Each structure stands twice: as structure tokens, then as C-alpha cells.
Amino acid sequence: MQEILYELSEQVAHSVHIVNIADEKVFEGIFREHYSGLASFALKYVKDTEIAEEIVQELFSDMWIKTDLLKIKTSIKSYLFGAVRNACLNYIKHQKVEQKYADRTRYVAPVGESTDFLELEELKEKIAIAMDKIPEKCREIFELNRFEGKRYKEIADELNLSLKTVENQMGKALKIMREELGEYLPAVLLFLFLHGGKW
Amino acid sequence: MNRQSPHMITNELLAKYFAGETSDEESAAVMIWISGSPANEEAFVQQKMLWEDLGAVMMDDATTHTSFDVDTAWANVKTAKATAVSNQRKLESRNPWIMRIAASLVLLGGITYFLRIYFTDVQMMEVASASEIINVDLQDGSHITLNEESIIQYPEEFAANSREMSLKGEAFFEVEPDPEKPFVIHAGPATIKVLGTSFNVKSSIMEDTVAVFVLTGRVSFSVGTQEVILTPGEKATYTAKSGLLASTGGSTSTGVDQFWRTRRLSFAGHSLPDVIDAIEEAYFVDIELENEQMANCRLSVNFENDSLNNILDVIALTLDLKVSKSGNVILLKGTGCPEN
């Protein structure tokens, strides 16, 4: 997973790729190459293997049914991860209300000709810029928790801080991230709302 | 409780909650805040999304490695494509207003819904059962009995050369013969094709299986390149995990495969373990035998619309057993029967 993400950030393309997915061989090749990576990525959002796989499969079947040519700004990987991310966020959004019907509801937003959503590339850039706004110590704490999965207690011990300070700094980091990144989330949601994402 | 009023919440508490570091009391405070107003709930969901997003996009996850079955996944995608094509294309032309209604109907839950999805050229019908069994009559004279928690989708008018539909869950089909138009059911990765017959299809999302049981006629059951032809009394199951489609015959003579529809179980000299298997499947319970000797006991009796307690009483009386319950398990005690 990590490997794929690093690779992604190295592929900076300026032109638009056109991928002919109407060709089954091409499409199957793309599917086989990216399926496991995408499903692992979705799993991080939805925490359920079955749902993660369903989301990725639905994305591909939708893409295949509705699209012949994909126009992609960066790379196919970046595009696919962006689309999976979108579907997962939509899933989280509906999770609370519709838990019972999870398996009956479609979370994949339609894939059109243009990529109306953030590709992973752009998103990572935006996150990096936002992270720079967080004061250094606060950022360190946030990264240890959010990116390395460390518990509050471990962070407090490691940095020789009180638990209360860790709690406090995490809250502060969340606030800054919300302020810095808040604008792109509603945009995603609006997109999902307007375009359905349900049958 | 907590220093937050129901209308206020600190970033600190919210971050702590998302990180899974809150005490029960603090979690309760977050829950109270969420239920305080739709705006609170909206704010919560947005921040949860942001939180999960940051983790998923940036997290170092060398530790977690799940392996996925790419072949099965690909088969699923191909089936979805094939179903969509045969169901008559172009989902983007669906009326978004109708879609919104469809969504809100789904939310009603518990209630059976029945709706039409409008396509450019074909009207799709969808019937979903919640907690009841539903009978569906098709325009060609075929009849579907849809078990609880199941969904069937079919075009209001069948195409000229086939009668295709898709099923999630379990249904019993009585198909009107029509050699010109094969009757085709898509259930997960499986395709079931017949000319005219009656049979049962059960696709389980939880267990990733599709099972077909045939009462009359001949049925082709295929997944990818695998195919079995089933004749009356035969049953086959496809298991996604193994990717295998195999005949699983056997247990059908007790009627347990059709119990959901008929409420009937019939035993004719069946061994007690077979009887218990059937009852467990029919009534969703766990039953255990106290000793091995009891496996020699045989039973001939028919049950129809009987309660579980009645059935257990009859068995206990017939074989001189005692029934006791501990937790979710029913235990049958007795001396058993001599070997035969």
C-alpha cells in the first residue's frame, strides 16, 4: 500500500491520459493490477473486508458499464484511489442511518468523463499544505497518532508529556485540519449528493 | 456527567473520541451531543470523514496485509456488467427525482417496498421483502415466492429472447415453460438458467454462497466456466471462498430447504442427528445430544406449522428424552437407542 502511494506521488503527469476501458483485456489488466491495493485502501476507511471489496467491485462495474473512455489527469492509479476514497467517504456518511441496509445501498458515485473529484495526488498535496499550518510539536503528536497509529499513552511516554497535553494538542490539530481542509470536504459531499450514489 | 452542555463539544473531546481514547462517560457525552440536533450530527459526520480520510490517505500501514481473491472479484464485476447490459443499459438517464424517492423508500426499512425504476427503454421492477414472505406473479405466468430480507429485480416487460432477473437473498421459482425465452437468474457470481421448472435459489451475502435446489424439471447452474445440471431433488452450492461449484444433495428429503416457504418438516426413519440438523437450520437454534448412543435413534414424523417447543416435546416423548436449555443451546438428554 505504502509503496503504491509513494509511486503515485512520483508520477506527476501534466497531460490528460485517455484509457480505453471498452477493451476488456485492457480493463481486466487494470482491474487485476489495482484490485488488492484498492481494496486494502477501502478497508482503512470502512474497516470491513466485505464492504471494502464490494465498494471496489462496484466502482469497476459502474465504470465498465457507463464509460468507454476514461480521461485522467494524473495516473490511472491516482484516479482509482480517488474514486475509491470518494465511495468510502460516501459510505461513512450513510453508515449511521443505513447500517441495516448497507448491503443494499450503492455508494459509488457515477464515474463520468471528467474527474470531478480530487485525485489522490491533489489530496495528498492539500493535506501536506494543511499539515504545515499546525505548530511543530502539535503536528508531531498528531502524526504519531494519525499516521503511525500510536495510542495517546504511548505518545505521552515517548515525548515525555502529560496525557492531558496530548489530548489538548490532538484537539488543536483537528481544529486546524478542519479549518484548512474543510472546504474540500463539503465539495465532495455536494458532488455525491447531486449525483446520487444510490439506486 | 461532563462539562460540555449538549449543544457544545470541544475539539479535544471529539479528537479523543475518533482516536478511540474516550471513557464510556465521555463517549456518552459525544453521543448526547450528536443526537442534540441534525446540525450536530452533520458536523460529527463531516469531522469523522476528515479524520478517517487523513488516516487512510497518509497512514503507514505496513502492519496490515489482507489478501484478496482477485479472480472471484473479477468474476463479480463481469457478472455485474453482463446483468446491466442485459437489463437494458443506460443508468445515467434515470430520473434523479425518482432515485431520491427510491433512496427514501429504502430508508423506511421494515416495510416492504415495491417500485419501478425508470430506464429510457425498459421499466425495471424491484420487489424487496423485509420481514415477510412475498408472492410475485410475473407477466409470463411464472411465480416467485420471495423469502424475508430478499430482493428481486426484473424488467416489467421481458426481452424478446430471454427472461432475466437478479436476486439477492432467497426465492422459490415456479417457471412457466417457454422454450423460446430461457428464464435466467443472476445471483451474485452465479447464473441459473431454466426452460420451465420449479426450484429454489438462495444467495447468502454473509456466507458468500449461492445454493440452488430443484423440485421439478432441469436447471443449469453456472459460475464462470463451471456448470452443473440439476434434476429434481438435487442441490448444488457455489462457495466464493473456494471458488467451487459442487453438488451438495443430501439433506433435502426432510424438506428443510423449503421450510421457509412450506413450514413443513418430514422425517421418515431419519437418524436423530439428521433430524436435529434440519431443526437447527429451520429454526436457527443450536441443539446438542448428551451422549453418542442417542445418534442411533430414528424418527418418523411430520411437522407442519409447529412451534419449536412442540416439535421438541414430540421428539422427547417419542424417544423418551429430556429437553433442557442452557443459554442459546438446547440439550437433549436420555439413554439413547441400541445400535441397529
Interface residues (C-beta under 8 A of the other chain):
Chain A: M1 Q2 L5 E28 F31 R32 Y35 S36 A39 S40 F41 L43 K44 Y45 T49 E50 E53 V56 Q57 E58 F60 S61 W64 I65 K66 R85 C88 L89 I92 K93 K96 V97 E98 K100 Y101 D103 R104 T105 P110 L120 L123 K124 I127 N145 R146 F147 E148 G149 R151 Y152 E167 N168 M170 G171 K172 A173 L174 K175 M177 R178 L181 G182 L185 P186 L189 G196 K198 W199
Chain B: T10 N11 E12 L13 L14 A15 K16 F18 A19 E21 E41 V45 Q46 Q47 K48 M49 L50 W51 E52 D53 L54 G55 A56 V57 M58 M59 D60 D61 A62 T63 T64 H65 T66 S67 F68 V70 A73 W74 N76 V77 A80 K81 A84 V85 R89 L91 E92 P96 M99 R100 A102 A103 V106 L107 G109 I117 A128 I151 K168 I205
